[in-house]
Amino acid sequence: MRSPVADFSPAPLLQVNGVGLQYRTQTALVQATHDVSFDVYPADRFVLLGPSGCGKSSLLKATAGFLTPAAGEIRLDGELVRQPGPDRIVVFQEFDQLLPWKTLQQNVMFPLLASKTLNKKEAAERATHYLGKVGLSRFADAYPHTLSGGMKARVAIARALAMQPKILLMDEPFAALDALTRRKMQEELLALWDEVRFTLLFVTHSIEEALVIGNRILLLSPHPGRVRAEINSHQYDLKNLGDVSFQESARRIHRLLFDEGSAESVPESVQVNFKDVRFSY
């Protein structure tokens, strides 16, 4: 399905084709996802949405190259994903991944230097640039233990964007933040995307967050994760939170995620005219 944001591109940047993911516990082999397919186009804000255990984080890790599909394939810019690489940078929930003995600027510089992407002078210039993008220029010489959770989140985003990856992967990055900080980070992420227009694959189990962050949303069924529907949601942002149409859309998505019946079983009172909806059963 083509994204309105990506009409300039004839081909998807990320292709996930028929992917099945498995993991082994002490007693069993668990099927995390089954036959999941979707495309992400340049400058998309593509959200994987579903309940806990549906395999959305596993799909993100497979895209990053940390998990190998048991079935299907993942391609980035036409190349088969076989292992991690600097063209895919992940921002996780935990921001303790920042190195405590390095300043914010040094933390942003670290992957640029470790990967030999830039020399020290170039890395410092790029770190300064992206710390400015997330509003932390005056904290460049501070250390992580002096930061709030929201500020650590900004550093993690700056560090990821400084690598200038083909796609930014975010695994419930704001889940550990308090409600007000989370809302602020959503606002700042959208403002940053509006300026930089990076490609984003974002995982969440919050319907509201998916509608706010995404221009396209893939709905995954409860375990094992299968595609229930793909929705165009570019019409929503933080300004729409109190709107009737926003709340009706959230209720419809909830029914699509958890009702076993067809879309036609949704009562007329909560029917919403989604554009470009693809259903899978």
C-alpha positions in Angstrom: 0.0 0.0 0.0 1.4 3.4 -1.0 1.8 6.1 1.7 0.7 9.7 0.9 4.0 10.9 2.4 6.0 8.7 0.1 4.5 9.4 -3.3 7.9 10.5 -4.6 9.3 6.9 -4.2 8.2 4.1 -6.6 9.5 1.4 -4.3 9.4 0.6 -0.5 12.5 1.2 1.6 11.7 -1.8 3.9 9.9 -4.9 2.8 8.8 -7.6 5.3 7.5 -10.6 3.3 5.7 -13.5 5.0 7.8 -13.4 8.1 7.4 -16.0 10.8 9.4 -15.6 14.0 10.1 -18.2 16.6 11.8 -18.3 20.0 12.6 -21.2 22.3 11.8 -21.4 26.0 13.0 -24.1 28.4 10.0 -26.3 27.5 8.8 -25.3 24.0 9.3 -23.6 20.7 7.0 -20.6 20.6 5.6 -19.1 17.4 5.9 -15.3 17.9 4.5 -14.2 14.5 3.0 -15.9 11.5 3.1 -14.8 7.8 3.5 -11.1 8.5 4.0 -8.8 5.5 4.2 -5.0 5.2 6.1 -2.3 3.3 7.6 0.9 4.7 8.3 3.8 2.4 10.8 6.6 2.8 9.7 9.2 5.4 6.9 6.9 6.6 6.0 6.9 10.3 5.0 3.2 10.4 3.6 1.8 13.6 3.4 -1.8 14.7 0.4 -1.9 17.1 -0.8 -4.9 19.1 -1.3 -6.4 22.5 1.6 -7.8 24.6 3.0 -11.0 23.1 1.9 -10.3 19.5 5.5 -10.3 18.3 5.7 -6.6 17.4 9.0 -6.1 19.3 10.3 -9.3 17.7 9.5 -7.9 14.3 11.5 -4.8 15.1 14.4 -6.8 16.4 14.3 -9.0 13.2 14.4 -5.8 11.1 17.4 -4.6 13.1 19.1 -8.0 12.3 19.1 -9.3 15.9 16.6 -12.2 15.1 16.6 -14.5 12.0 13.1 -15.2 10.6 12.1 -18.9 10.6 10.1 -18.1 7.5 9.9 -15.3 5.0 12.5 -12.5 4.5 13.2 -8.9 5.4 14.8 -6.5 2.8 16.1 -3.0 3.3 16.6 -1.0 0.2 16.5 -4.2 -1.7 19.2 -5.9 0.4 18.4 -9.0 2.5 18.7 -8.3 6.2 21.1 -10.9 7.6 22.7 -9.1 10.6 22.7 -5.7 12.4 24.1 -2.7 10.6 24.5 1.1 10.9 21.7 1.6 8.4 19.2 0.5 11.1 19.5 2.1 14.6 17.3 1.0 17.5 16.0 3.2 20.4 14.9 0.9 23.2 12.7 1.6 26.2 15.7 1.7 28.6 17.8 4.8 28.4 20.4 3.3 30.8 22.2 2.3 27.6 23.9 5.7 27.7 27.5 5.4 28.8 27.6 6.9 32.3 31.2 8.0 32.2 30.8 9.9 28.9 29.1 13.4 28.5 26.1 13.7 26.3 28.2 14.9 23.4 30.6 12.0 23.8 27.6 9.6 24.0 26.3 10.8 20.7 29.8 10.7 19.2 30.6 7.2 20.4 28.8 5.1 17.7 30.1 7.4 15.0 33.6 6.8 16.1 33.2 3.1 17.0 31.8 2.4 13.5 34.5 4.6 11.9 31.7 6.5 10.2 33.4 9.8 10.9 36.6 11.1 12.4 36.7 12.8 15.8 36.2 16.4 14.5 33.4 15.4 12.2 31.7 13.3 14.9 31.9 16.2 17.3 30.2 18.5 14.8 27.5 16.1 14.0 26.8 15.4 17.7 26.5 19.1 18.3 24.1 19.4 15.5 21.8 16.7 16.6 21.9 17.6 20.3 20.7 21.0 19.1 17.9 19.3 17.2 16.6 17.8 20.4 17.1 20.9 22.4 20.0 19.8 24.5 22.9 22.0 23.2 23.5 23.6 26.6 23.7 20.2 28.3 26.4 18.8 25.9 29.0 18.5 28.7 26.5 17.0 31.3 26.6 13.3 32.3 23.6 10.9 32.0 23.0 10.6 35.7 22.2 14.3 35.9 19.3 14.0 33.4 15.6 13.3 33.7 14.0 10.4 31.9 12.8 12.7 29.1 16.2 14.2 28.6 17.8 10.7 28.4 15.2 9.8 25.7 16.2 12.9 23.7 19.9 11.9 23.9 19.0 8.4 22.7 17.1 9.9 19.7 19.9 12.3 19.0 22.5 9.5 19.1 20.4 7.4 16.7 19.7 10.2 14.2 23.4 11.2 14.2 24.2 7.9 12.6 21.8 9.0 9.8 20.4 5.5 9.4 18.1 4.5 6.5 15.4 3.7 9.1 15.0 4.5 12.8 13.6 1.7 14.9 11.9 2.6 18.1 10.7 -0.1 20.6 8.1 1.5 22.9 10.6 4.3 23.6 8.4 6.4 25.9 6.7 3.6 27.8 8.7 4.1 31.0 8.1 7.8 31.1 5.4 9.5 33.1 2.3 10.6 31.2 3.2 14.3 30.9 6.8 13.6 29.8 5.5 10.9 27.4 3.2 13.4 25.7 6.0 16.0 25.5 8.3 13.4 23.8 5.6 12.5 21.3 5.3 16.1 20.4 9.0 16.6 20.1 9.4 13.4 18.0 6.8 14.6 15.5 8.4 18.1 15.4 11.8 16.5 14.7 10.3 14.3 12.0 8.6 17.3 10.4 12.1 18.9 10.1 14.3 15.9 9.2 11.8 13.5 7.6 13.5 10.4 8.7 11.9 7.0 8.1 10.5 5.5 11.4 9.3 2.0 12.4 7.7 2.5 15.8 6.4 -0.2 18.2 3.7 0.5 20.8 0.8 -1.2 22.5 -1.0 2.1 23.0 -3.8 2.8 20.5 -3.7 6.5 21.2 0.1 6.7 20.7 -0.2 4.8 17.5 -2.8 7.2 16.1 -0.7 10.2 17.2 2.7 9.0 16.0 1.9 7.0 12.9 0.9 8.0 9.4 0.3 4.2 8.8 -0.5 1.5 11.4 -0.2 -2.2 11.1 -2.6 -4.0 13.5 -1.3 -7.4 14.8 -3.6 -10.0 16.4 -2.9 -11.5 19.8 -0.3 -14.2 20.0 0.9 -15.5 17.5 1.0 -12.2 15.7 -0.8 -12.0 12.4 -1.8 -9.0 10.4 -5.4 -7.9 11.1 -5.4 -4.7 9.2 -3.3 -1.8 7.9 -4.7 1.7 8.4 -3.8 5.1 7.0 -3.7 7.4 10.0 -1.9 10.5 8.7 -5.0 12.7 9.5 -4.3 12.6 13.3 -1.9 14.3 15.6 -1.7 15.5 19.2 -4.3 18.3 18.4 -6.9 15.7 17.7 -6.8 13.8 21.0 -10.1 15.2 22.3 -12.0 14.9 18.9 -14.9 12.6 18.6 -13.5 11.1 15.3 -10.2 10.4 17.1 -11.9 8.5 19.9 -14.2 6.6 17.5 -11.1 5.6 15.5 -9.5 4.4 18.7 -12.5 2.3 19.6 -12.7 0.8 16.1 -9.0 -0.2 16.2 -9.6 -1.9 19.6 -12.4 -3.9 18.0 -10.3 -4.8 15.0 -7.5 -6.0 17.3 -9.5 -8.0 19.8 -12.8 -9.0 18.1 -12.7 -12.4 16.4 -15.5 -11.5 14.1 -15.2 -9.6 10.8 -15.1 -5.8 10.4 -18.7 -5.8 9.6 -19.5 -6.9 13.2 -18.5 -3.5 14.4 -21.6 -1.6 15.5 -22.7 1.3 13.3 -22.3 3.7 16.2 -18.5 3.2 16.1 -18.0 2.8 12.3 -15.3 5.1 11.1 -14.5 5.7 7.4 -10.8 4.7 7.4 -9.1 5.4 4.1 -6.8 2.7 2.6 -7.6 -0.1 5.1 -6.3 -3.5 4.2 -7.8 -6.5 6.1 -6.1 -9.8 6.7 -7.7 -12.9 8.2 
